[in-house]
Amino acid sequence: MLKNESNWAISQNSTTCMMLSIIHASYLDDYKIALSFNNKKGIANLKDIIFTDHRAPFLMLRNENEFKQFNIEHDTIVWKNGLDLAPEFLFFITFKESPEFQNQFKAWGYV
């Protein structure tokens, strides 16, 4: 996958552009969420992010019962307290060890 300047995801095997979005999400355990993107499925471990970010919305989600309460809105997950994370960021968290996406993550500024 590659990314152009307009935040659209581009398949390396195609000239087709598609916007990255989350189509399904379910809580697993220990701050892990199973995510189905419009192009791939994986598991995002958000524990480190929740416990290292000291801003109020993240602090509230340290309560696991609060963390579990999210919905899909506007192509990403949104918690009751209003926090949402960009689908590109969630994709990075989910696949950050995958060699096939490293160039895309560099383009997004995550590595």
N, CA and C of each residue as an Amber inpcrd file, in Angstrom:
protein
   333
   0.8450000  -1.1800000   0.0000000   0.0000000   0.0000000   0.0000000
   0.8900000   1.2420000   0.0000000   0.4450000   2.2350000  -0.6840000
   1.1090000   3.5280000  -0.7020000   0.0680000   4.5870000  -0.3890000
   0.5110000   5.7640000  -0.0430000  -0.4240000   6.8250000   0.2640000
  -0.0440000   8.0480000  -0.5340000  -1.0440000   8.6790000  -1.1290000
  -0.7480000   9.9200000  -1.8210000  -1.0460000  11.0940000  -0.9090000
  -0.8220000  12.3140000  -1.3880000  -0.9710000  13.4980000  -0.5570000
  -2.4050000  13.7330000  -0.0840000  -3.3860000  13.1350000  -0.6920000
  -4.7710000  13.4010000  -0.3080000  -5.3080000  12.3980000   0.7180000
  -4.4310000  11.6460000   1.3870000  -4.8010000  10.6990000   2.4320000
  -5.6140000   9.5110000   1.9230000  -5.4910000   9.2100000   0.6620000
  -6.1470000   8.0330000   0.1020000  -5.1310000   6.9150000   0.0550000
  -5.5710000   5.7130000   0.3310000  -4.6910000   4.5460000   0.2440000
  -4.6850000   4.0450000  -1.1930000  -3.5090000   3.6780000  -1.6810000
  -3.3680000   3.1960000  -3.0500000  -2.7670000   1.8000000  -2.9990000
  -3.4000000   0.8580000  -3.6430000  -2.8980000  -0.5040000  -3.6930000
  -1.6740000  -0.5540000  -4.6030000  -0.6420000  -1.2700000  -4.1740000
   0.5520000  -1.4180000  -4.9980000   0.2670000  -2.2400000  -6.2420000
  -0.7300000  -3.1170000  -6.1790000  -1.0460000  -3.9990000  -7.2900000
  -2.1270000  -3.4310000  -8.2000000  -2.5010000  -2.1910000  -7.9890000
  -3.6120000  -1.6280000  -8.7350000  -3.4640000  -0.1180000  -8.7850000
  -4.1300000   0.4810000  -9.7140000  -4.1760000   1.9340000  -9.7530000
  -5.4350000   2.4530000  -9.0730000  -6.1890000   1.5530000  -8.4610000
  -7.4200000   1.9280000  -7.7850000  -7.1130000   2.6120000  -6.4560000
  -7.7880000   3.7140000  -6.1940000  -7.6570000   4.4220000  -4.9230000
  -8.8400000   4.0720000  -4.0350000  -8.5800000   3.9340000  -2.7550000
  -9.6650000   3.7420000  -1.8090000  -9.2910000   4.4170000  -0.5070000
 -10.2800000   4.9650000   0.1430000 -10.0530000   5.5790000   1.4300000
 -10.0190000   4.4800000   2.4810000  -9.0530000   4.5120000   3.3580000
  -8.9260000   3.5170000   4.4060000 -10.0350000   3.7290000   5.4230000
 -10.7580000   2.6620000   5.7540000 -11.8350000   2.7780000   6.7310000
 -11.9690000   1.4850000   7.5170000 -12.5650000   1.6040000   8.6880000
 -12.8440000   0.4480000   9.5330000 -14.2990000   0.0640000   9.3070000
 -14.5070000  -1.2030000   8.9880000 -15.8790000  -1.6410000   8.7310000
 -16.4320000  -2.5070000   9.8560000 -15.5510000  -3.0330000  10.7130000
 -16.0010000  -3.8120000  11.8670000 -14.9300000  -3.7470000  12.9480000
 -15.3700000  -3.7020000  14.1900000 -14.4450000  -3.6970000  15.3240000
 -15.1010000  -4.4070000  16.4960000 -14.3110000  -5.2330000  17.1800000
 -14.8300000  -5.8970000  18.3800000 -13.7260000  -5.9910000  19.4220000
 -14.1220000  -5.7620000  20.6730000 -13.1720000  -5.8330000  21.7760000
 -12.7950000  -7.2890000  22.0320000 -11.5040000  -7.5320000  22.2280000
 -11.0280000  -8.8790000  22.5530000 -10.7580000  -8.9770000  24.0540000
  -9.6410000  -8.4190000  24.4850000  -9.2790000  -8.3750000  25.9000000
  -8.0380000  -7.5160000  26.0530000  -7.7580000  -7.0920000  27.2820000
  -6.5140000  -6.3830000  27.6110000  -6.1900000  -5.2610000  26.6220000
  -7.1970000  -4.4520000  26.2740000  -7.0640000  -3.2820000  25.3990000
  -6.7060000  -3.6300000  23.9540000  -7.1140000  -4.8210000  23.5380000
  -6.9320000  -5.2500000  22.1480000  -8.2870000  -5.2310000  21.4390000
  -8.2680000  -4.7300000  20.2000000  -9.4760000  -4.6560000  19.3930000
  -9.2140000  -5.3490000  18.0580000 -10.1030000  -6.2710000  17.7020000
 -10.0510000  -6.8990000  16.3770000 -10.6590000  -5.9100000  15.3940000
  -9.8980000  -5.5550000  14.3690000 -10.3420000  -4.5610000  13.3930000
 -10.4220000  -5.1720000  12.0030000 -11.5070000  -4.8590000  11.3270000
 -11.6370000  -5.1950000   9.9080000 -11.6160000  -3.8800000   9.1550000
 -10.5300000  -3.6580000   8.4430000 -10.4280000  -2.4950000   7.5680000
 -11.0760000  -2.8710000   6.2330000 -11.2440000  -1.9300000   5.3630000
 -11.8290000  -2.2350000   4.0610000 -10.8760000  -3.0230000   3.1650000
  -9.6410000  -3.2590000   3.6270000  -8.6840000  -4.0040000   2.8150000
  -7.9330000  -5.1130000   3.5570000  -8.1030000  -5.2310000   4.8810000
  -7.3210000  -6.2000000   5.6530000  -7.8890000  -6.2890000   7.0690000
  -7.6450000  -7.4160000   7.7370000  -8.0710000  -7.6130000   9.1220000
  -6.8590000  -7.7970000  10.0140000  -6.9770000  -7.3550000  11.2700000
  -5.8880000  -7.5330000  12.2150000  -6.3140000  -7.1580000  13.6220000
  -5.3630000  -7.1890000  14.5340000  -5.6210000  -6.8790000  15.9320000
  -4.7610000  -5.6860000  16.3490000  -5.4220000  -4.6560000  16.8680000
  -4.7220000  -3.4710000  17.3620000  -4.5870000  -3.5770000  18.8720000
  -3.3560000  -3.5230000  19.3600000  -3.1100000  -3.4990000  20.8010000
  -2.9180000  -2.0380000  21.2000000  -3.8990000  -1.4860000  21.8870000
  -3.8820000  -0.0680000  22.2410000  -3.4750000   0.1890000  23.6830000
  -3.0530000  -0.8270000  24.3970000  -2.7260000  -0.6770000  25.8160000
  -1.6310000   0.3670000  26.0520000  -0.5290000   0.2890000  25.3070000
   0.5580000   1.2550000  25.5060000   0.0960000   2.6850000  25.2480000
  -0.6920000   2.8780000  24.2200000  -1.1710000   4.2240000  23.8870000
  -2.0610000   4.7560000  24.9990000  -2.9810000   3.9470000  25.4640000
  -3.9140000   4.3720000  26.5110000  -3.1770000   4.7010000  27.8000000
  -2.1600000   3.9370000  28.1320000  -1.4790000   4.1260000  29.4150000
  -0.2700000   5.0530000  29.3610000   0.1600000   5.4860000  28.1840000
   1.2850000   6.4290000  28.1290000   0.8510000   7.8480000  27.7640000
  -0.3130000   8.0030000  27.1690000  -0.8130000   9.3360000  26.8330000
  -1.5680000   9.8780000  28.0380000  -1.1780000  11.0510000  28.5220000
  -1.7340000  11.6010000  29.7580000  -2.8420000  12.6150000  29.5370000
  -3.3270000  12.7400000  28.2980000  -4.4470000  13.6420000  28.0520000
  -5.7380000  13.0200000  28.5770000  -6.6670000  13.8600000  28.9830000
  -7.8990000  13.4310000  29.6560000  -8.6620000  12.3250000  28.9310000
  -8.8790000  12.4090000  27.6150000  -9.6520000  11.3400000  26.9650000
  -9.0050000   9.9550000  27.1060000  -7.6740000   9.9200000  27.0900000
  -6.9670000   8.6490000  27.2410000  -7.0250000   8.1690000  28.6860000
  -6.9100000   9.0950000  29.6360000  -6.9730000   8.7260000  31.0510000
  -8.3030000   8.0420000  31.3700000  -9.3700000   8.5420000  30.8050000
 -10.6920000   7.9660000  31.0550000 -10.7760000   6.5310000  30.5380000
 -10.0570000   6.2340000  29.4710000 -10.1270000   4.9050000  28.8630000
  -9.2460000   3.8770000  29.5540000  -8.5190000   4.3020000  30.5800000
  -7.7480000   3.3320000  31.3560000  -8.6720000   2.4050000  32.1380000
  -9.8990000   2.8500000  32.3500000 -10.9280000   1.9790000  32.9100000
 -11.3690000   1.0580000  31.7730000 -11.0910000  -0.2240000  31.9140000
 -11.3390000  -1.1600000  30.8190000 -12.8080000  -1.1910000  30.4040000
 -13.7150000  -1.0100000  31.3570000 -15.1340000  -0.9790000  31.0000000
 -15.4580000   0.2080000  30.0990000 -14.8110000   1.3440000  30.3190000
 -14.9920000   2.5090000  29.4490000 -14.3560000   2.2560000  28.0800000
 -13.1870000   1.6320000  28.0880000 -12.4740000   1.3460000  26.8440000
 -13.3060000   0.4630000  25.9120000 -14.0190000  -0.4960000  26.4810000
 -14.8130000  -1.4450000  25.6930000 -15.9780000  -0.7820000  24.9670000
 -16.3720000   0.3960000  25.3970000 -17.5740000   1.0360000  24.8620000
 -17.2240000   1.9830000  23.7170000 -17.1470000   1.4320000  22.5370000
 -16.8570000   2.2270000  21.3450000 -17.8240000   1.8420000  20.2380000
 -17.9160000   2.7060000  19.2610000 -18.7440000   2.4800000  18.0770000
 -17.9140000   2.8130000  16.8490000 -18.3970000   2.4070000  15.7020000
 -17.7890000   2.8310000  14.4470000 -18.5950000   4.0180000  13.9250000
 -17.8980000   5.1200000  13.7290000 -18.4940000   6.3280000  13.1630000
 -17.4770000   6.9600000  12.2260000 -17.9230000   7.4330000  11.1140000
 -17.0640000   8.1390000  10.1620000 -15.8100000   7.3400000   9.8180000
 -15.9870000   6.0380000   9.6070000 -14.9240000   5.1310000   9.1530000
 -13.8510000   4.8200000  10.1890000 -14.1100000   5.1150000  11.4710000
 -13.1480000   4.7660000  12.5060000 -13.8830000   4.4490000  13.7960000
 -13.1280000   4.0800000  14.8460000 -13.7770000   3.8110000  16.1210000
 -13.7950000   5.0860000  16.9580000 -14.8980000   5.2650000  17.6770000
 -15.1100000   6.4440000  18.5190000 -15.6130000   5.9500000  19.8710000
 -15.0060000   6.4800000  20.9390000 -15.4200000   6.1090000  22.2820000
 -16.4840000   7.0710000  22.7950000 -17.1400000   6.6780000  23.8770000
 -18.2040000   7.4860000  24.4750000 -17.7210000   8.8820000  24.8600000
 -16.4530000   9.0130000  25.2260000 -15.9310000  10.3130000  25.6450000
 -15.5510000  11.2020000  24.4550000 -15.8210000  10.7370000  23.2430000
 -15.5560000  11.5320000  22.0400000 -14.2190000  11.2760000  21.3760000
 -13.3360000  10.5300000  22.0150000 -12.0280000  10.2470000  21.4200000
 -12.1910000   9.3530000  20.1980000 -11.5270000   9.7290000  19.1300000
 -11.4190000   8.8480000  17.9750000  -9.9700000   8.8510000  17.5230000
  -9.5930000   7.7860000  16.8680000  -8.2400000   7.6620000  16.3370000
  -8.3580000   7.4640000  14.8310000  -7.5070000   8.1360000  14.0860000
  -7.5470000   8.0530000  12.6280000  -7.4010000   6.6090000  12.1790000
  -8.1430000   6.2110000  11.1410000  -7.9970000   4.8360000  10.6510000
  -6.5630000   4.5220000  10.2290000  -5.8460000   5.5160000   9.6960000
  -4.4480000   5.2940000   9.3030000  -3.5880000   4.9690000  10.5190000
  -3.8400000   5.6430000  11.6390000  -3.0850000   5.3790000  12.8620000
  -3.4050000   3.9720000  13.3750000  -4.6810000   3.6060000  13.3670000
  -5.0680000   2.2670000  13.8050000  -4.4860000   1.1930000  12.8870000
  -4.4170000   1.4870000  11.5950000  -3.7990000   0.5660000  10.6440000
  -2.3140000   0.4010000  10.9800000  -1.6500000   1.5130000  11.2870000
  -0.2390000   1.4530000  11.6760000  -0.0550000   0.6150000  12.9400000
  -0.8470000   0.8710000  13.9640000  -0.7420000   0.1150000  15.2170000
  -0.9650000  -1.3750000  14.9580000  -1.8970000  -1.6760000  14.1020000
  -2.2500000  -3.0700000  13.8190000  -1.1700000  -3.7980000  13.0250000
  -0.5530000  -3.1100000  12.0720000   0.3790000  -3.7730000  11.1490000
   1.7940000  -3.2040000  11.1910000   2.1750000  -2.5610000  12.2920000
   3.4770000  -1.8760000  12.3410000   4.6760000  -2.7940000  12.1600000
   4.5150000  -4.0840000  12.3850000   5.6230000  -5.0300000  12.2020000
   5.6380000  -5.6490000  10.8060000   4.6500000  -5.3500000   9.9830000
   4.5590000  -5.9400000   8.6420000   5.4920000  -5.2250000   7.6680000
   6.4790000  -5.9320000   7.1250000   7.4200000  -5.3090000   6.1940000
   6.7460000  -4.7000000   4.9680000   5.6460000  -5.2900000   4.5250000
   4.9900000  -4.8220000   3.3020000   4.4260000  -3.4050000   3.4140000
   4.2280000  -2.9050000   4.6420000   3.6230000  -1.5900000   4.8180000
   4.6030000  -0.5140000   5.2840000   5.8740000  -0.8350000   5.4090000
   6.8300000   0.1210000   5.9740000   6.9400000   1.4110000   5.1570000
   6.9090000   1.3140000   3.8380000   6.9860000   2.5290000   3.0160000
   5.7620000   3.4160000   3.2340000   4.6160000   2.7980000   3.3710000
   3.4020000   3.5720000   3.6300000   3.4900000   4.2520000   4.9910000
   3.9670000   3.5370000   5.9990000   4.0740000   4.1160000   7.3380000
   5.0690000   5.2780000   7.3550000   6.1200000   5.1840000   6.5630000
   7.0730000   6.3010000   6.4410000   6.3800000   7.4900000   5.7950000
   5.5900000   7.2440000   4.7480000   4.8770000   8.3290000   4.0860000
   3.8920000   8.9990000   5.0380000   3.3090000   8.2330000   5.9410000
   2.3680000   8.7810000   6.9090000   3.0840000   9.4570000   8.0730000
   4.4050000   9.2580000   8.2020000   5.1720000   9.8750000   9.2770000
   5.1650000   9.0830000  10.5870000   4.8240000   7.8110000  10.5180000
   4.7710000   6.9900000  11.7350000   6.0800000   6.2850000  12.0350000
   6.9670000   6.1630000  11.0340000   8.2800000   5.5440000  11.2840000
   9.3520000   6.4410000  10.6880000
